[in-house]
Amino acid sequence: MVWTFWDFVAFAGSAGVISAIISAIFTLFPARYERTRKARMLAMKTGIQFEAYFRACVDNITSTHNHISSSGHVGEFNLLIPTPPKLAVEDAAWSDIDHALARRAFGFGPWVEYENDGISAGFEDLMGPDDEPDEVRGLSAQYKAALDAYALSVDFFNAYKIKKIEHSESTFEYLKLRKARFDEQVQKDKEAERAFDEANLKQFTPFYSALHPVGTDGQVHPAPPPA
């Protein structure tokens, strides 16, 4: 085969295109690999942070329950949610993390701050030594913080197929069981309080009606004084 000038031009052109493609591949793939590596490292660090925070919440919940059940002899009473983990918000690798997952992580801290503000405001509303803080609100918020933190840690690990910390799974099962018992007790207390209020209403309604009878006009009128 005899090559003409134009054959050489065509060959050189195609060779140049192929060379450019190969060069781009060798340039892009390492860069993409490096971005994925950094994102995976960030996901692992963040997952570990939320896993450690989850265990801190469980410790706080357990200590508070122990303090309540022992009348203050065991554990510490703390209804505030623990301070959330400090995330590496300036890390450029966040741009390669799933945006929904990143939004959940970044929104966790402000939610904790909002809940703690409400719980603290409840402390300020206590009027005297006989008033008691809202244990249900504080503990409910701590349970939610713990469970949400665990879910975040698992999702960060799963996003890059990172092995989860096994002992936290058993702690998670323990927390779910404890929360179920807590919710059951809260429901029983609400029902008992409602029954108590209904009994009081039933008991005092006749007495109140005698003192303040309802007239034919539908209005409440004071009972006439005894003769």
C-alpha positions in Angstrom: 0.0 0.0 0.0 1.3 3.4 -1.0 0.6 6.2 1.4 -0.2 9.6 0.1 0.3 12.9 1.8 -3.3 13.0 2.9 -3.1 9.5 4.4 -0.3 10.8 6.6 -2.4 13.8 7.6 -5.3 11.6 8.5 -3.2 9.2 10.5 -1.5 12.0 12.3 -4.8 13.6 13.1 -6.4 10.4 14.4 -3.2 9.7 16.4 -3.4 13.2 17.9 -7.0 12.6 18.9 -6.2 9.3 20.5 -3.3 10.7 22.3 -5.4 13.5 23.7 -8.1 11.1 24.9 -5.5 8.9 26.6 -3.9 11.9 28.2 -7.3 13.1 29.5 -8.1 9.6 30.9 -4.7 9.5 32.7 -5.4 13.0 34.1 -9.0 12.7 35.1 -9.0 9.3 36.7 -6.3 10.0 39.3 -8.1 13.3 40.1 -11.4 11.6 40.5 -9.8 8.8 42.6 -8.3 11.4 44.9 -11.6 13.2 45.3 -13.4 9.9 46.1 -10.6 9.0 48.6 -11.0 12.3 50.4 -14.8 12.1 50.5 -14.6 8.6 51.8 -12.1 9.7 54.5 -14.5 12.6 55.5 -17.4 10.2 55.6 -15.5 7.8 57.9 -14.5 10.6 60.2 -18.0 12.1 60.4 -19.5 8.7 60.9 -17.2 8.1 63.8 -18.0 11.5 65.3 -21.8 10.8 65.2 -21.2 7.2 66.5 -19.3 8.6 69.5 -21.9 11.3 70.1 -24.6 8.6 70.0 -22.8 6.7 72.9 -22.5 10.0 74.8 -26.2 10.5 74.5 -26.9 7.0 75.8 -24.6 7.5 78.8 -26.4 10.8 79.6 -29.8 9.1 79.3 -28.8 6.2 81.5 -27.3 8.4 84.1 -30.4 10.6 84.2 -32.8 7.6 84.5 -30.7 6.2 87.3 -30.7 9.5 89.1 -34.5 9.7 88.9 -35.2 6.1 89.9 -32.8 6.3 92.8 -34.1 9.6 94.1 -30.7 11.2 93.4 -28.5 8.6 95.0 -27.0 7.3 91.7 -26.2 9.0 88.4 -26.5 12.7 87.4 -29.6 14.6 86.5 -29.2 16.4 83.1 -32.1 17.0 80.8 -30.0 19.0 78.2 -28.9 17.2 75.1 -25.1 16.8 74.9 -23.2 19.3 72.7 -23.2 18.0 69.1 -20.0 17.0 67.3 -18.0 19.8 65.6 -18.0 19.0 61.9 -15.2 19.9 59.5 -17.5 22.3 57.6 -14.6 23.9 55.7 -13.5 20.6 54.1 -13.9 20.8 50.3 -14.7 17.1 50.2 -18.3 17.9 51.4 -19.0 18.8 47.8 -18.6 15.1 46.9 -20.8 13.8 49.8 -24.5 13.1 49.1 -26.2 16.5 49.5 -29.2 15.1 51.5 -26.8 13.3 53.9 -24.7 16.5 54.3 -27.8 18.6 54.9 -28.9 16.2 57.7 -25.4 16.4 59.3 -25.3 20.2 59.1 -28.8 20.6 60.4 -28.2 18.4 63.5 -26.3 21.0 65.5 -28.9 23.8 65.1 -31.7 21.4 66.0 -29.9 20.4 69.3 -29.4 24.1 70.1 -33.1 24.8 69.5 -34.2 22.0 71.7 -31.9 22.9 74.5 -33.1 26.5 74.4 -36.6 25.2 74.9 -35.6 22.9 77.8 -33.6 25.7 79.4 -36.6 28.0 79.1 -38.6 25.4 81.0 -36.1 25.6 83.9 -36.6 29.4 84.1 -40.4 29.0 84.3 -40.1 27.0 87.6 -41.8 29.1 90.2 -40.8 27.4 93.5 -39.2 24.4 95.2 -42.3 22.3 94.6 -42.1 22.8 90.8 -40.4 20.1 88.8 -38.6 20.3 85.4 -40.2 18.7 82.4 -38.4 15.4 82.5 -40.4 14.0 79.7 -39.5 16.7 77.2 -35.8 16.6 78.2 -35.5 12.8 78.0 -37.6 12.6 74.8 -35.3 15.1 73.1 -32.2 13.1 74.2 -33.7 9.9 72.9 -34.3 11.5 69.5 -30.8 13.0 69.4 -29.3 9.6 70.2 -31.3 7.8 67.6 -30.8 10.4 64.9 -27.0 10.5 65.6 -26.8 6.7 65.2 -28.8 6.8 61.9 -26.4 9.5 60.6 -23.3 7.4 61.6 -24.7 4.3 59.8 -25.6 6.3 56.7 -22.2 7.9 56.5 -20.5 4.5 56.8 -22.9 2.9 54.3 -22.3 5.6 51.8 -18.8 4.4 51.2 -19.2 0.8 52.3 -17.2 1.4 55.6 -17.6 -1.3 58.2 -19.8 -0.2 61.1 -18.6 -0.3 64.7 -20.2 -3.5 65.9 -20.5 -2.8 69.6 -22.7 0.2 68.9 -25.3 -2.0 67.2 -25.9 -3.7 70.6 -26.1 -0.3 72.3 -28.6 0.8 69.7 -30.8 -2.2 70.4 -30.6 -1.5 74.1 -31.6 2.1 73.6 -34.6 1.1 71.4 -35.8 -1.2 74.2 -35.3 1.5 76.9 -37.1 4.1 74.8 -40.1 1.7 74.3 -40.3 1.3 78.1 -40.0 5.1 78.6 -42.7 5.8 76.0 -45.0 3.2 77.7 -44.5 4.8 81.1 -45.2 8.3 79.7 -48.4 7.0 78.2 -49.4 5.4 81.5 -48.7 8.6 83.4 -50.8 10.6 81.0 -53.7 8.2 81.3 -53.4 8.2 85.1 -53.4 12.0 85.1 -56.4 12.1 82.8 -58.3 9.7 85.1 -57.4 11.8 88.1 -58.7 15.0 86.5 -61.9 13.3 85.4 -62.5 11.9 88.9 -62.0 15.3 90.4 -64.3 16.9 87.9 -67.0 14.3 88.7 -66.5 14.8 92.4 -66.7 18.6 92.5 -69.2 19.3 89.7 -72.3 18.8 92.0 -70.7 21.0 94.6 -69.9 23.7 92.1 -73.3 23.5 90.5 -74.9 24.0 93.9 -72.9 27.1 94.5 -73.3 28.5 91.0 -76.5 27.2 89.5 -77.3 27.8 85.8 -80.4 30.0 85.3 -83.0 29.6 82.6 -81.1 32.2 80.6 -78.1 29.8 80.5 -76.0 32.0 82.6 -74.3 31.0 85.9 -75.8 32.8 88.9 -74.5 32.7 92.5 -76.6 30.7 94.8 -78.8 32.8 97.2 -77.4 33.1 100.8 -79.1 30.8 103.3 -82.0 32.4 105.1 
